[in-house]
């Protein structure tokens, strides 16, 4: 049997059971279950030569792949920075009608920038103003990458708060 036919047979015979399994282990995030099924089948396709010969072992092999795909997706979601409530406010922020509001916001931003610690200001400048990657900024600042990211993140939050409260 050719690889494509083998995959089609596995999908036709096992996708329903696999989908129910993914729904059960991802009950807290049902919106991604079909994507996880697709990712699982993609991994099966990539490892089609490893499909167990014994019919009794295919199901557990598929469940293992599905569980790993689910865990990988959950880890990606945890590593991905969460949007802070202030980001939505900034995205919806329109130019103030009164030019004086612009001046006040600008002065508040500049004042907040001056009040940043030298370390946070430098990380902010390298990452946001100089458009350096976090890796390059960390190397330039002689700090670990996590430290550079953290400093820039906290600097951005301080500046965002200053503008939104102005």
Buried (B, 14 or more C-beta within 10 A) or exposed (E): EEEEEBBEEBBEEBBEEBBEBBBEBBEEEEEBBEEBBEBBBEBBBEEBEEBEEEEEEBBEBBBEBBBEBBEEBBEEEEEEEEEEEBEEEEEEEEEEEEEEEEEBBEEBBEEBBEEBEEBBBBBBBBBBEEEBEBEBBBBBBEBEBEBBBBBBBBBBEBBBEBBEEB
